[in-house]
Amino acid sequence: MSVRTTAGTRPDGRTRLPAWAPDALVVAGYVTLAALLTTRQWGRPDRLFHQAGDQILFEWMLARAARAVVDGENPLYATALNVPDGVNLMANTSVLGLGVPLTPVTLLFGSQAAFLVAVAVCLAGTAAAWYVLLRRRFVDSRVAAALGGLVCGFAPGMIAQSGAHLHMAAQLLVPAILAAVFPADGRRVVRPGVWLGLLVAYQAFLGEEVLLFLALAAGVFVLAYAVADPAAARAAAPALLGRLGVGLAVASPLLAYPLWFQFAGAGHYRGMPFHADTFQLDLASYTASARQTVLGDEYLPGLLAPNPTEENSFFGPGLLILAVVAVVWLRRRPLVRALAACAALFALLSLGAEVRLDGAPTGLPGPYRLLGGVPLLDLAVPARLALVCVPVLGILLALATDRVLAATAAPERPGAPEQPAAPEQPAPERPAVPERPGAPGRPALPVRLLWGGAVAAALLPLVPTPIRTVPVWPVPAFVADGGWRAYVPPGWTVVPVPPVTGAAASPGMLWSARTGLAFDAPGGFFIGPSTADDPTARWGAPDRPTSVLLRRVAETGEVPTVTDVERRQAVEDLRHWRAAVVVQGGLHLGDPVRRTVDALLGPGREVGGAWVWDVRPLVG
């Protein structure tokens, strides 16, 4: 008697899961973990992630992207900030590649919700993208691919960057770009080249720094692979160069104007407002625990990384040992040797111009000093080069785990139902596996348990904790509820107190983001030129005397003596900013600041949780 089977059922009558279900579960796990990491801020408008100024910047950028979509404004330049000069958004981290698709979220739920969704998308999306690439091109085991994706998307460096630097955490297109550069069929040129150009153009609107690092890493990998397997490299070179040429031809017209605007348009600048080479990692950071992990603390990472957002290594000893084991074990594969060389070089570059150990300089020169005179590369932050090591470690872990699982698999039982053949994969991408992996004398279970225990010991200390938050003064009701509209005619601005114009958390920028850029404001947190005639980069707008005065009072709590000289200067500065109303929200030293503003402008009024000075009679 025969047993009939139907779609979705097995011969024994039990329901068969769809082929995509296990993959969906893996991705759902990534999404769940990413959501858990942002829980400390959901529904808490009074909290920001630990680098508050950076979150304010990206909330504003997401709100600005939504406004550009709805109102059809120029997405590369903004006049709602830094009045009267505006901001070159292409020259700043505008993350249009996130902001434009997240426009519905921003409009419906606000800039804070959009930022949190963006953080989750960056983490889970990067992990999922690497999982797909590993599963399709490198390994047979879903478990191996899932572990590799987990490392690639949720390593300590990714967690550190995601809470502050969306442009560095947005790496979800990196695997797709690599797949276009190195397709499964290495003979194909046009189609992968077109995809390469489109993906590169989009990545430029996610984060140019990631694109630069990717290009450098791919170049180093190709050179290392050519050394490891010269014959294969020579055979693959013509098609590779063809794909790069097609990609360049596709990306160039898409990026020509945005890049011109970035480097020559209104508000462009030259250089950076900080010394990039001072942002380096300590050699000891590679085996230490990051503060955003279950074993992390505040003290040690502070010695080994330039700041909490640049803890880009901190892999712990376990993962590095597994990586070394994987390289030694799989050393016959040119792919593995090239990956190891790439990771080693970028790890060395991340140490800066002089190697430091346990917080102290060693006097040993670092290879980063060789990049000192190379345009663009001399602006790269050394500490971020360690992010190249993250996917390398994920790939090595996946390859080694897949080899263990394949080499210890039980031989097929006689009479077992025949399984559908897996799609043929390119030979160079997968390790050779003996016909009978479960050979006599090689107990499968102990080997798997040993490797599983080693993986658990390496990864459990790296389990991330929810991203830390800090308190922030809420947007005053006077601003949030639109009370300012009665004071501000078209073309005039709301001036926050203090009117931050340098590298600091800007209350006006936060108010603007949380209200959907409802009003224009001076100053802000961005990078711009020093003056209209001097493109040397600086943080924010050039300082005005009144902004310097009020910022000093906010920092020290000391009320200065105010004379007619300061009063006249205040009026001049307010006219420069096109000010209609001056607003002071919550401040830690609010009373001294309020008394100083009273002395400059006359008594203010408390309205809607804020102190308000109507300056139209002064500047009109």
C-alpha positions as CSV (number, residue, x, y, z in Angstrom):
1,M,0.0,0.0,0.0
2,S,1.6,3.3,-1.0
3,V,1.5,6.5,1.0
4,R,0.6,9.6,-0.9
5,T,2.3,12.8,0.2
6,T,1.2,16.3,-0.3
7,A,3.0,19.6,-0.3
8,G,4.0,20.5,3.2
9,T,3.8,17.0,4.6
10,R,6.3,14.2,5.0
11,P,5.7,10.5,4.2
12,D,4.9,9.9,7.9
13,G,2.1,12.5,7.8
14,R,3.9,15.1,9.9
15,T,4.0,18.7,8.7
16,R,7.1,19.8,6.8
17,L,8.4,23.2,7.5
18,P,9.0,25.4,4.4
19,A,12.6,25.5,3.3
20,W,12.9,29.1,4.2
21,A,11.6,28.7,7.8
22,P,15.0,28.0,9.5
23,D,16.6,31.0,7.8
24,A,13.6,33.1,8.9
25,L,14.1,32.0,12.4
26,V,17.8,33.0,12.3
27,V,16.9,36.4,11.0
28,A,14.2,36.8,13.6
29,G,16.7,36.0,16.3
30,Y,19.0,38.8,15.0
31,V,16.0,41.2,15.0
32,T,15.0,40.2,18.5
33,L,18.5,40.8,19.8
34,A,18.8,44.2,18.1
35,A,15.5,45.2,19.6
36,L,16.6,44.1,23.1
37,L,19.7,46.2,22.8
38,T,17.7,49.4,22.3
39,T,15.1,48.8,25.1
40,R,16.5,51.3,27.5
41,Q,15.3,54.2,25.3
42,W,12.0,53.0,23.9
43,G,9.2,55.2,25.2
44,R,11.7,57.4,27.1
45,P,12.0,60.8,25.4
46,D,14.1,61.9,28.4
47,R,16.9,59.4,27.6
48,L,19.6,59.3,24.9
49,F,22.3,56.8,24.2
50,H,25.6,57.5,26.0
51,Q,27.1,59.8,23.3
52,A,24.1,62.2,23.4
53,G,25.4,64.7,21.0
54,D,25.8,62.0,18.3
55,Q,22.3,60.8,18.7
56,I,21.0,64.3,18.4
57,L,22.9,64.7,15.2
58,F,21.5,61.6,13.6
59,E,18.0,62.2,14.9
60,W,18.2,65.6,13.1
61,M,19.6,64.0,9.9
62,L,16.7,61.5,9.9
63,A,14.1,64.3,10.4
64,R,15.8,66.3,7.7
65,A,15.7,63.4,5.2
66,A,11.9,63.0,5.9
67,R,11.4,66.7,5.3
68,A,13.3,66.5,2.0
69,V,11.1,63.7,0.8
70,V,7.8,65.3,1.8
71,D,8.7,68.9,0.7
72,G,11.0,68.1,-2.2
73,E,13.9,70.0,-0.7
74,N,17.5,69.6,-1.7
75,P,18.7,66.5,0.3
76,L,22.3,67.6,0.1
77,Y,22.0,71.0,1.8
78,A,20.0,72.4,4.7
79,T,19.1,75.9,5.7
80,A,17.1,74.9,8.8
81,L,20.3,74.7,10.8
82,N,23.2,77.0,11.2
83,V,21.3,80.1,10.1
84,P,22.2,82.1,8.1
85,D,24.8,79.9,6.4
86,G,23.3,76.5,6.3
87,V,24.9,73.0,6.3
88,N,26.4,70.9,3.6
89,L,24.7,67.6,4.4
90,M,26.7,65.6,1.9
91,A,29.9,66.7,3.7
92,N,28.4,65.5,6.9
93,T,27.0,62.1,8.0
94,S,23.5,62.6,6.6
95,V,22.8,58.8,6.2
96,L,20.2,59.5,3.5
97,G,20.3,55.8,2.7
98,L,18.6,55.2,6.0
99,G,16.6,58.5,6.4
100,V,14.7,58.3,3.1
101,P,13.3,54.7,3.5
102,L,12.6,55.5,7.2
103,T,10.5,58.6,6.3
104,P,7.2,56.9,7.2
105,V,8.6,55.9,10.6
106,T,9.9,59.5,11.2
107,L,6.6,61.1,10.2
108,L,4.4,58.8,12.2
109,F,6.5,58.2,15.3
110,G,9.1,60.9,15.4
111,S,12.9,61.2,15.1
112,Q,13.7,59.2,18.2
113,A,11.7,56.2,17.1
114,A,13.3,56.5,13.6
115,F,16.8,56.5,15.2
116,L,16.1,53.4,17.3
117,V,14.7,51.6,14.3
118,A,17.8,52.6,12.3
119,V,20.1,51.2,15.0
120,A,18.2,47.9,15.0
121,V,18.2,47.8,11.2
122,C,22.0,48.4,11.1
123,L,22.7,45.6,13.6
124,A,20.2,43.0,12.5
125,G,20.5,43.8,8.8
126,T,24.3,43.5,8.9
127,A,24.1,40.1,10.7
128,A,21.4,38.9,8.3
129,A,23.3,40.0,5.2
130,W,26.4,38.1,6.3
131,Y,24.3,35.1,7.2
132,V,22.9,35.0,3.7
133,L,26.3,35.3,2.1
134,L,27.9,32.7,4.3
135,R,25.1,30.3,3.8
136,R,25.1,30.7,0.0
137,R,28.8,30.9,-0.7
138,F,30.9,29.5,2.1
139,V,29.3,26.9,4.4
140,D,26.6,24.2,4.3
141,S,25.6,24.4,7.9
142,R,23.0,27.0,9.0
143,V,24.5,26.9,12.5
144,A,27.9,27.9,11.2
145,A,26.4,30.7,9.0
146,A,24.3,31.9,12.0
147,L,27.3,32.1,14.3
148,G,29.3,34.0,11.6
149,G,26.5,36.4,11.1
150,L,26.1,36.9,14.8
151,V,29.8,37.9,15.1
152,C,29.6,40.2,12.0
153,G,26.5,42.0,13.2
154,F,26.9,42.1,17.0
155,A,30.6,42.2,17.7
156,P,31.6,44.8,20.4
157,G,32.7,47.3,17.7
158,M,29.3,47.1,16.0
159,I,27.5,47.8,19.3
160,A,29.9,50.6,20.2
161,Q,29.3,52.3,16.8
162,S,25.6,51.7,16.6
163,G,24.6,53.8,19.5
164,A,26.3,56.9,18.2
165,H,27.5,56.5,14.6
166,L,24.9,55.2,12.2
167,H,27.1,55.8,9.3
168,M,29.7,53.3,10.7
169,A,27.1,50.7,11.8
170,A,25.2,50.7,8.5
171,Q,27.2,47.8,7.0
172,L,24.2,45.8,5.7
173,L,25.3,46.3,2.0
174,V,28.9,45.2,2.6
175,P,28.3,41.5,1.9
176,A,26.2,42.2,-1.2
177,I,29.0,44.5,-2.5
178,L,31.6,41.7,-1.9
179,A,29.3,39.2,-3.6
180,A,29.2,41.5,-6.7
181,V,33.0,41.9,-6.7
182,F,33.6,38.2,-6.3
183,P,30.5,36.5,-7.8
184,A,29.9,32.7,-7.6
185,D,30.6,32.5,-11.3
186,G,33.8,34.4,-11.6
187,R,33.5,34.6,-15.4
188,R,30.5,36.9,-15.3
189,V,31.2,40.6,-15.8
190,V,28.3,42.8,-16.8
191,R,25.5,41.8,-14.4
192,P,27.5,41.7,-11.2
193,G,29.3,44.9,-12.4
194,V,26.0,46.7,-12.7
195,W,24.9,45.5,-9.3
196,L,28.3,46.6,-7.9
197,G,27.9,50.1,-9.2
198,L,24.3,50.4,-7.8
199,L,25.3,49.1,-4.4
200,V,28.4,51.3,-4.1
201,A,26.3,54.3,-5.0
202,Y,23.8,53.5,-2.3
203,Q,26.5,52.7,0.3
204,A,27.8,56.2,-0.3
205,F,24.6,57.5,1.1
206,L,24.8,55.2,4.1
207,G,28.4,55.9,5.0
208,E,31.4,56.8,2.8
209,E,33.9,55.8,5.5
210,V,32.6,52.2,5.5
211,L,32.9,52.3,1.7
212,L,36.5,53.5,1.9
213,F,37.4,50.8,4.4
214,L,35.7,48.2,2.3
215,A,37.7,49.2,-0.8
216,L,40.9,49.1,1.2
217,A,40.1,45.7,2.7
218,A,39.1,44.2,-0.7
219,G,42.3,45.5,-2.3
220,V,44.4,44.0,0.5
221,F,42.5,40.7,0.2
222,V,43.0,40.5,-3.5
223,L,46.8,41.1,-3.2
224,A,47.0,38.5,-0.4
225,Y,45.0,36.0,-2.4
226,A,47.3,36.6,-5.4
227,V,50.3,35.7,-3.2
228,A,48.5,32.6,-1.8
229,D,47.3,31.3,-5.2
230,P,49.0,33.1,-8.1
231,A,47.5,30.9,-10.8
232,A,43.9,31.4,-9.6
233,A,44.4,35.1,-9.2
234,R,45.8,35.4,-12.8
235,A,42.9,33.5,-14.2
236,A,40.3,35.6,-12.3
237,A,42.0,39.0,-12.9
238,P,40.5,39.9,-16.3
239,A,36.9,39.3,-15.2
240,L,37.5,41.1,-11.9
241,L,38.8,44.2,-13.6
242,G,35.9,44.1,-16.0
243,R,33.4,44.0,-13.1
244,L,35.2,46.9,-11.5
245,G,35.1,48.9,-14.7
246,V,31.4,48.3,-15.2
247,G,30.8,49.2,-11.6
248,L,32.7,52.4,-12.0
249,A,30.8,53.3,-15.1
250,V,27.4,52.7,-13.3
251,A,28.3,54.5,-10.0
252,S,30.1,57.5,-11.5
253,P,27.1,59.3,-13.0
254,L,25.0,58.5,-9.9
255,L,27.6,60.0,-7.5
256,A,29.2,62.7,-9.7
257,Y,27.0,65.6,-8.5
258,P,26.7,64.6,-4.8
259,L,30.5,64.2,-4.6
260,W,31.1,67.5,-6.4
261,F,28.7,69.2,-3.9
262,Q,30.4,67.5,-1.0
263,F,33.9,68.8,-1.9
264,A,33.0,72.1,-3.7
265,G,29.4,73.0,-2.9
266,A,28.1,75.5,-0.4
267,G,29.4,74.8,3.1
268,H,32.2,72.5,2.0
269,Y,35.4,72.2,4.1
270,R,38.9,70.8,3.9
271,G,40.5,68.4,6.4
272,M,39.0,67.4,9.7
273,P,38.4,69.5,12.9
274,F,40.3,67.0,15.0
275,H,43.6,65.0,14.7
276,A,42.4,61.6,13.4
277,D,45.7,59.9,14.1
278,T,45.2,60.4,17.9
279,F,42.2,58.1,17.8
280,Q,44.0,54.8,18.1
281,L,43.5,51.5,19.9
282,D,45.7,49.9,22.5
283,L,47.2,46.6,21.6
284,A,45.7,45.1,24.8
285,S,42.2,46.1,23.7
286,Y,42.1,43.1,21.4
287,T,41.9,40.6,24.3
288,A,40.0,42.9,26.7
289,S,36.2,43.0,27.3
290,A,34.2,46.0,26.0
291,R,32.1,48.0,28.4
292,Q,28.9,47.0,26.5
293,T,29.3,43.3,27.3
294,V,28.3,41.1,30.2
295,L,31.9,41.1,31.5
296,G,32.7,44.7,30.7
297,D,33.5,47.5,33.0
298,E,34.0,51.3,32.8
299,Y,37.7,51.5,33.8
300,L,39.7,49.2,31.5
301,P,38.1,50.1,28.2
302,G,38.6,53.8,29.0
303,L,42.4,53.1,29.0
304,L,42.5,51.1,25.8
305,A,40.1,53.0,23.4
306,P,39.9,56.7,22.6
307,N,36.2,56.9,23.8
308,P,33.2,54.5,24.3
309,T,32.1,54.7,20.7
310,E,35.5,53.5,19.3
311,E,35.8,50.2,21.2
312,N,36.1,48.5,17.8
313,S,38.3,45.6,18.8
314,F,37.7,44.0,22.3
315,F,37.3,40.5,20.9
316,G,38.5,38.8,24.0
317,P,41.1,36.0,24.1
318,G,38.6,33.2,23.2
319,L,37.5,34.4,19.8
320,L,41.1,35.3,18.8
321,I,42.3,31.8,19.8
322,L,39.5,30.2,17.8
323,A,40.5,32.4,14.8
324,V,44.1,31.2,15.1
325,V,43.0,27.6,15.3
326,A,40.8,28.1,12.2
327,V,43.7,29.6,10.3
328,V,46.1,26.9,11.2
329,W,43.5,24.1,10.6
330,L,42.3,25.5,7.2
331,R,45.7,27.0,6.2
332,R,45.7,25.1,2.9
333,R,42.9,27.2,1.6
334,P,44.1,30.4,-0.1
335,L,40.9,32.1,1.1
336,V,41.8,31.6,4.7
337,R,45.3,32.7,4.3
338,A,44.2,35.9,2.5
339,L,41.6,36.6,5.2
340,A,44.2,36.2,7.9
341,A,46.6,38.5,6.2
342,C,43.9,41.2,5.7
343,A,42.8,41.0,9.4
344,A,46.4,41.2,10.7
345,L,47.2,44.2,8.6
346,F,44.2,46.2,9.6
347,A,44.6,45.2,13.3
348,L,48.2,46.7,13.1
349,L,46.9,49.8,11.4
350,S,44.4,50.4,14.1
351,L,47.2,50.8,16.6
352,G,48.1,54.2,15.2
353,A,51.5,55.7,14.6
354,E,52.9,54.5,17.9
355,V,51.9,51.3,19.5
356,R,50.4,51.5,23.0
357,L,50.2,48.7,25.5
358,D,48.0,48.8,28.6
359,G,47.6,52.5,28.3
360,A,51.3,53.4,27.9
361,P,53.3,54.2,24.8
362,T,55.8,51.5,23.8
363,G,58.0,53.6,21.5
364,L,57.3,51.0,18.7
365,P,56.3,52.6,15.4
366,G,53.0,51.5,14.0
367,P,52.3,51.1,10.2
368,Y,49.6,53.7,10.3
369,R,52.4,56.4,10.1
370,L,53.0,55.3,6.5
371,L,49.5,56.7,5.6
372,G,50.4,60.1,6.9
373,G,50.7,61.7,3.5
374,V,48.2,59.8,1.6
375,P,45.1,61.9,0.7
376,L,41.9,60.7,2.3
377,L,43.7,57.9,4.1
378,D,45.4,60.4,6.4
379,L,41.9,61.4,7.5
380,A,40.9,57.9,8.5
381,V,40.5,57.3,12.2
382,P,42.9,54.4,13.0
383,A,40.7,52.9,15.7
384,R,37.9,52.3,13.1
385,L,40.2,50.2,10.9
386,A,39.7,47.4,13.4
387,L,36.2,47.0,12.2
388,V,37.6,45.2,9.1
389,C,38.6,42.4,11.5
390,V,35.0,41.9,12.6
391,P,33.7,40.1,9.4
392,V,37.0,38.3,9.0
393,L,36.6,36.7,12.4
394,G,32.9,35.9,11.6
395,I,33.9,34.2,8.3
396,L,36.7,32.2,10.0
397,L,34.4,31.1,12.8
398,A,31.8,30.0,10.2
399,L,34.3,28.1,8.1
400,A,35.8,26.3,11.1
401,T,32.4,25.4,12.5
402,D,31.2,24.1,9.2
403,R,34.3,22.0,8.8
404,V,33.8,20.5,12.3
405,L,30.2,19.7,11.7
406,A,30.9,18.2,8.3
407,A,34.0,16.2,9.4
408,T,32.0,14.7,12.4
409,A,28.7,14.0,10.6
410,A,27.4,10.5,10.9
411,P,27.6,8.5,7.7
412,E,24.3,8.1,5.8
413,R,22.3,5.1,7.0
414,P,21.5,2.3,4.5
415,G,18.0,2.5,3.3
416,A,17.5,6.2,4.4
417,P,15.3,8.2,2.1
418,E,17.2,10.0,-0.5
419,Q,17.4,13.8,0.1
420,P,17.2,16.3,-2.6
421,A,20.5,17.3,-4.0
422,A,21.8,20.7,-2.9
423,P,22.5,23.2,-5.6
424,E,26.0,23.0,-7.0
425,Q,28.4,25.5,-5.4
426,P,31.6,26.9,-6.8
427,A,34.4,24.5,-5.9
428,P,36.9,27.2,-4.4
429,E,34.3,28.5,-1.9
430,R,33.9,25.3,0.2
431,P,36.4,23.1,2.0
432,A,36.8,19.6,0.7
433,V,35.0,17.0,2.9
434,P,35.9,13.3,2.9
435,E,33.3,11.0,1.5
436,R,32.8,9.3,4.9
437,P,33.1,12.1,7.4
438,G,32.3,9.8,10.3
439,A,35.4,7.7,9.7
440,P,36.2,4.9,12.1
441,G,38.2,6.0,15.1
442,R,36.9,9.6,15.0
443,P,34.1,9.9,17.6
444,A,31.8,12.6,16.3
445,L,30.0,13.6,19.5
446,P,33.1,14.5,21.7
447,V,34.6,16.6,18.8
448,R,31.4,18.5,18.4
449,L,31.0,19.0,22.1
450,L,34.6,20.2,22.4
451,W,34.2,22.7,19.5
452,G,30.8,23.8,20.8
453,G,32.2,24.4,24.2
454,A,35.1,26.4,22.8
455,V,32.7,28.5,20.7
456,A,30.5,29.1,23.7
457,A,33.5,30.1,25.9
458,A,34.6,32.5,23.2
459,L,31.3,34.1,22.5
460,L,29.5,34.2,25.8
461,P,31.8,36.9,27.3
462,L,31.0,39.0,24.2
463,V,27.2,38.9,24.7
464,P,26.2,42.6,24.5
465,T,24.1,44.4,27.1
466,P,21.5,47.0,26.3
467,I,23.1,50.2,25.0
468,R,23.7,52.6,27.9
469,T,21.6,55.7,28.1
470,V,22.0,59.1,29.8
471,P,19.4,61.6,30.8
472,V,18.5,64.6,28.6
473,W,16.3,67.6,29.3
474,P,13.0,67.1,27.5
475,V,11.8,69.5,24.8
476,P,10.0,72.3,26.6
477,A,6.2,72.4,26.0
478,F,6.6,76.0,24.6
479,V,8.6,74.4,21.7
480,A,6.9,71.0,21.5
481,D,3.4,72.4,21.5
482,G,4.1,75.2,19.0
483,G,3.9,78.2,21.4
484,W,6.9,79.7,19.6
485,R,4.9,80.2,16.4
486,A,3.2,83.3,17.9
487,Y,6.7,84.9,18.1
488,V,8.5,83.8,14.9
489,P,7.5,85.3,11.6
490,P,8.6,83.5,8.4
491,G,12.3,83.8,7.8
492,W,13.2,84.3,11.5
493,T,14.6,81.8,14.0
494,V,14.3,80.3,17.4
495,V,17.5,80.8,19.3
496,P,18.1,78.2,22.1
497,V,20.1,79.0,25.2
498,P,23.0,78.5,25.0
499,P,23.2,78.8,21.2
500,V,25.7,75.9,20.8
501,T,27.9,76.4,17.8
502,G,30.8,74.0,18.6
503,A,31.3,70.3,19.2
504,A,28.7,69.8,21.9
505,A,25.1,68.5,22.4
506,S,22.9,71.2,20.9
507,P,19.5,71.7,22.6
508,G,18.2,73.6,19.6
509,M,19.1,70.7,17.3
510,L,17.3,68.2,19.5
511,W,14.2,70.5,19.7
512,S,14.3,70.9,15.9
513,A,14.5,67.1,15.3
514,R,11.8,66.2,17.8
515,T,9.4,68.8,16.2
516,G,10.1,67.7,12.6
517,L,12.3,70.7,11.8
518,A,9.3,73.0,12.4
519,F,11.6,76.0,13.0
520,D,15.0,77.3,11.9
521,A,17.8,77.7,14.4
522,P,21.4,79.0,14.4
523,G,24.5,76.9,15.3
524,G,24.3,73.1,15.7
525,F,26.6,70.1,15.8
526,F,28.1,69.5,12.4
527,I,31.4,70.0,10.5
528,G,31.7,73.1,8.4
529,P,34.2,75.7,7.1
530,S,36.0,78.1,9.5
531,T,34.7,81.1,7.6
532,A,33.2,81.9,4.2
533,D,36.7,82.5,2.9
534,D,38.6,79.8,4.8
535,P,37.4,76.2,4.2
536,T,39.5,74.7,7.0
537,A,37.2,72.3,8.9
538,R,35.8,73.2,12.3
539,W,33.0,71.9,14.5
540,G,29.8,73.9,14.1
541,A,29.6,77.5,13.1
542,P,32.2,80.1,13.9
543,D,31.6,81.3,17.4
544,R,29.8,84.6,18.1
545,P,30.8,86.5,21.3
546,T,27.3,86.0,22.8
547,S,27.4,82.2,22.3
548,V,30.8,82.0,23.8
549,L,29.6,84.0,26.8
550,L,26.5,82.0,27.5
551,R,28.3,78.7,27.0
552,R,30.9,79.6,29.5
553,V,28.2,80.5,32.1
554,A,26.4,77.2,31.4
555,E,29.7,75.3,32.0
556,T,30.9,77.2,35.1
557,G,27.7,78.7,36.7
558,E,29.5,82.0,37.1
559,V,27.4,85.1,36.2
560,P,29.7,87.7,34.5
561,T,29.4,91.4,34.7
562,V,27.3,92.6,31.8
563,T,27.9,96.0,30.4
564,D,26.5,98.0,27.5
565,V,29.3,96.5,25.3
566,E,28.0,93.0,25.9
567,R,24.4,94.1,25.4
568,R,25.2,95.8,22.0
569,Q,27.1,92.7,21.0
570,A,24.1,90.5,21.9
571,V,21.8,92.5,19.7
572,E,24.3,92.3,16.8
573,D,24.6,88.5,17.2
574,L,20.8,88.1,17.4
575,R,20.5,90.1,14.2
576,H,23.1,87.8,12.6
577,W,21.0,84.8,13.7
578,R,17.7,86.4,12.5
579,A,16.4,85.8,16.0
580,A,12.8,86.4,16.9
581,V,12.7,84.6,20.2
582,V,15.3,83.3,22.6
583,V,14.3,80.2,24.6
584,Q,16.0,78.5,27.6
585,G,14.9,75.0,28.4
586,G,16.2,72.7,31.1
587,L,19.9,73.3,32.1
588,H,21.9,72.0,35.0
589,L,23.1,75.5,35.7
590,G,20.0,77.2,34.4
591,D,19.6,79.9,37.0
592,P,23.0,81.6,36.3
593,V,22.3,81.4,32.6
594,R,18.9,82.9,32.9
595,R,20.2,85.8,35.0
596,T,22.9,86.4,32.4
597,V,20.4,86.5,29.6
598,D,18.2,88.8,31.7
599,A,21.1,91.2,32.0
600,L,21.7,91.0,28.2
601,L,18.2,91.2,26.9
602,G,15.9,92.3,29.8
603,P,13.6,90.1,31.9
604,G,12.3,87.0,30.3
605,R,9.0,85.2,30.9
606,E,8.3,81.7,32.0
607,V,6.1,80.1,29.3
608,G,5.3,76.4,28.8
609,G,8.2,75.1,30.9
610,A,10.8,77.5,29.3
611,W,12.1,81.0,29.8
612,V,11.3,83.1,26.8
613,W,12.7,86.4,25.6
614,D,10.8,88.1,22.8
615,V,13.7,89.9,21.0
616,R,11.8,91.3,18.0
617,P,11.7,94.8,19.5
618,L,15.5,94.7,19.9
619,V,16.5,93.4,16.4
620,G,13.7,94.9,14.3
